[in-house]
Structures are given as structure tokens and as C-alpha cells.
Amino acid sequence: MEKKQKTFGAPMLWIGFYVAAVSLVCSLAMGADAYQGFRQRKLWFPSKFFGLNAASLTLLAIAMKLPVDLTSSMEGSTDQLAKLSSTAFMCTIIGNLMPSIGPMDNRDILLNVIAVSILVITILVNVCIQLKTREISIEAFEAYGISIEHVVVMFFMLLLLVILSFSALAVPISKRILELKYRDMHKTVSTEEPKESNKSSVEILKDVVRKYWLMAETGSPQFVMACSATSSTSGVICLMVAVLLVEAEVRVWLYIHEAPYYSSDYSWSTVLIVWIQSIGVIVGTIAPAFRWFTAISFKCSKKESNNYRNELKVEGYWIQPLAEWKEIPLLPLRIRNRKCRKLIQNAKNLILNFCTRVQVLIVVASKTVCLISVFVARPILSGLDYCKRLQEKVTRNSHKGSDTEPGVELDLNRYVLRLEGEVDLPERILKNISIAVDRSIQKAKRQQPEKLMELLEKSSGFKGIVEFDSNQVPSLHSEEPPNTWSLPVVTLTSIAISLPNIKSHIADSLLCSVNEGLSYARLIDQTLENIEDWINLKDAANFVWVRVELYRKWLDEDLQRIALKDTK
């Protein structure tokens, strides 16, 4: 019997390695987001590599194998810590996933939030069962057990799930408001005249790029989510979870005074899981903690106010979706009984009223956490800001007559898109965005499309294109297809390389030039309306170009063979 049990338990070691590998992938993805945020000076850390989607949810389900395992006996201290590190890892991941909800549409938000809720509730139920059956504890060291840490981490996990779910409610309304503000600001920017008439056209164009860049940056749903009060509160919770995990590990390992002890079928793979997930918790806490710190710095840059009621005010976009749902009648329900319809309507209103109160409570509590953080951090940040300004003053005096940094003199705060209740961006954030624009411009100068520029220099005009696009040639279809940029360019290139007496190196150079130019044509096509005809034409252009560039074929016709045939 014991031999059979060992045989059945043999794969568990490899399952543990698989859990460790998946945890490493999640940790690396969170680390990549943190690195990208520092590299681009985006201290709100947008989710680029690790977001809430089907792939990440699948990885999470694998990484959470240990806390949901009810069948394996895990009495060792390292086994117990592996369960705790997994639940702490889940808390950190939820905190990192918060901004990724912003760009989603309503359907994706609903499905992903439901999916992560099912996963979290499953973990909570399984851990509660293990606490009840005393599967989670260290029997040999009861006084130093980690049951309390499990309870606290589970509470934080549930709190993070509630914050994530109710923050998602505000996303559709927030995006709607920001889109309207972007359109209004676009009209303003497109009609306003430059203030300085002595500026060159290049400098004026750079200023316009800075304005639109700032509008796009601050109007990004990820930026709004990352800088929200609920996101900063999740950063505080993630920081507390990380401290709690480190405290539990240090306390247990100091008490044991020996090598890590494991007794489950997972064997020493639990040691690997604990180390990888603990490092993942520390790395994953960087982004949420810095979002919290960034929100504090935004608040500290604002003048101190004694009107705390305004500071704790719940803006309309937080509860507007719930109010709109409350006004929608339950028409799809075909229930003839009037009393049943009334009962269902009352139940719906009761649930939505409860959700509204919970939403208000979450927002007020989150703003209270931010307010307390500001009170604590304001003296420290004020001192650091004073030292920095003093250093800048000394540097400015020692470099008199030097040119000012480009873009700083422009009043960019006018072009920041804000929701109700949001503060002005600090000067350093505007400066970082302006520097990012300058870096992108310099990068574009270094990476100019040389082949495309050579082709344009040889061009003598657009006479050939006008003849090609002649209205005298009847269309193959009854209706004229919508105009795109990519498809005519691909068609003209295909005609050019199929002409006789064209040398191979000239055709290759033309293909390279057009390939560089198509990247710009595709950008123009992306701004067109997403009507089905436009989408089909863009897809057709991409499909045809791959075959023209790689195989020199147009609709399976060999263009080189046609050119050789015409030559003969």
C-alpha cells in the first residue's frame, strides 16, 4: 500500500516544478512592467506585459495549485509557507492587474472580472476548509503557526477583489467623459494660433505634438485607473501583504534553526515555489506601491486644504453606472404575474442600492487612506522638494545663459485631461512627458526611413498616380470601393516589379522603400472609420503585400516569371 502511494505521489514533484515555472513567468511579466515604467519614466506603471486576460488567468489557476489542494498532506513548515506565499502572490497580482481593466470594452471587463472572482472565491473557500480542518498550521510549532497570517492575507485578497470589481464599474463612464474632453480639446488645439510668431514651423509642430501626446497620455484609461484612489489603496494593501509574508517567513525560519522542512509529495519543489513566489511578491509590489506614492505626490503638489468634505467627495462617474442600471426596466423578463414582476424589480433595486453604498464606502475609504498618507508624507516630500529646488537654483546660477530645456516653457497643464475631482499634474510629470516627446523625436531622427527618402528624392511628381487613378477606367463593381492608402501602393509596386527589363537590385530597393512607407500608410488607414469595407481593404492590402514582398507573387501569379516572359 505504501509503495502504491509513493508511485501515485511521484508526479507531484514535477507538478511542483510546473507551478514554480508558471510563478516565475508571472513574476518576470510583472518585473518587465516595472522595468518599462522606470525606463519610460511612467511611474503609474501601465500594464503592458501582464494584464487581465485569458492567458494570465490560466497561468494564475496553475500558480494557485497549492492553496486549493485539499488532498495532499502538507505538514512541513516549508509546505505551509508555500500555501501562504501563493495567496500573497495572488494578492500582489490582483494589485498589478488593476490598470489593465481600463482599455477593455464592457463585455471583456464583465467576463474577466467574473473569471478572476471565481478563481479568488475558489481559493478563499479552499483555504477556509483547510483552516477549519487544521490542514493549515504547523503542528510541531503551534505557538509559531501561520494561521493568523493566512486569515489576514485572505481578508486582503477579498478586499482587493472587491476594489477591483467596483473600480471596473467606473471604467465605461470614465472613458466616455475622457473621449468627450479629448474631442473638445482637439478642436481647441486645431484652431488656436501659436503665441510666439518668431517660432519656426518645426518648433510649432513639436509643440502641437507635445499637446496631443499629453492629451493621449492623460486621457489613457490605464493612466486614469492607475492614478485613481482605489488603485493607490490597492498599492497600500499589496505593500502590507508583502511585509506580512516576509515577517511570516523570517519568523518561521528563525524558529526552526535548520534546513527547510518539507513532508508532502511535492518534496523539495515547495522550497522553489516559496522562493520564486516570495521574490514575485516583492517584485510585483513595486508597481502598486509606486502608484500609491505617485498619487500621494499628486496630492502633495496641491495646496493644502482644510475642507476635508471636498477631499472625500464621491464623484458622479463612480456611481453613475449603477444609477443607469437602476433606471432600466426589466423588459426582457416575460413574467405575466404582476406581483412577481414587482418583486423582481424591488429585488433588483435593493441589490443596486446595496452596490451603490458599497461603491461609496470603497471610494470614501480609499480617499481616506490617500488623505492619511498625504498627511504623513507631506512634510517629507516638502523637505525633499525644497532641497531639490535649492539644488536647481545653484545649478541655474552656475549655468547662466544656457538654453532652457525644450518644451518646459510651454504651458502644458491646459491640455491635461482630468476627471472630476482630479488634481493638476505636478510640474515634474509634465516635464517627464515633454522629455519623452523630445526623446521620441530624436529617436525618429536617428531611425529615418532611408530607402523611402531615397525613393521620394527620385520622384518627379504624382503624374503617374493620377493616370493610374483615372475616373475614365470603369470600376469592376457597381459601387466605388472606399479609398485607402495601402492597397493602391501595393498594387502600383506589384505592377512596377512585374515590368520587363527591371534589374533585380532595383526591384529589391523598391520593395524596401515601399515596406518602409507602408508603415506610415497603415497609420493613416488606422484613423479611418472601422467600417467593414475599410477593414476588409486593409486586411486585403496586408495579405497581398506579404506575398508580393516575400514571394514576388500577386494572387499566386509569379511576378518575376511575368517580367521574364515579357522580356523574351
URJO-V823313 format. One record per helix or strand of 2 or more residues. SS is the DSSP state (h for helix, s for strand). FROM is the first residue (numbers start at 1). TO is the last residue. If there is no record, write none. Layout:
# URJO-V823313
SS,FROM,TO
SS,FROM,TO
This chain:
# URJO-V823313
h,2,9
h,11,39
h,54,63
h,77,101
h,106,132
h,139,144
h,147,169
h,171,191
h,201,218
h,221,226
h,229,256
h,269,301
h,308,311
h,316,327
h,338,398
h,413,415
h,427,446
h,450,458
h,463,468
h,486,497
h,504,526
h,532,551
s,553,554
s,557,558
h,559,567
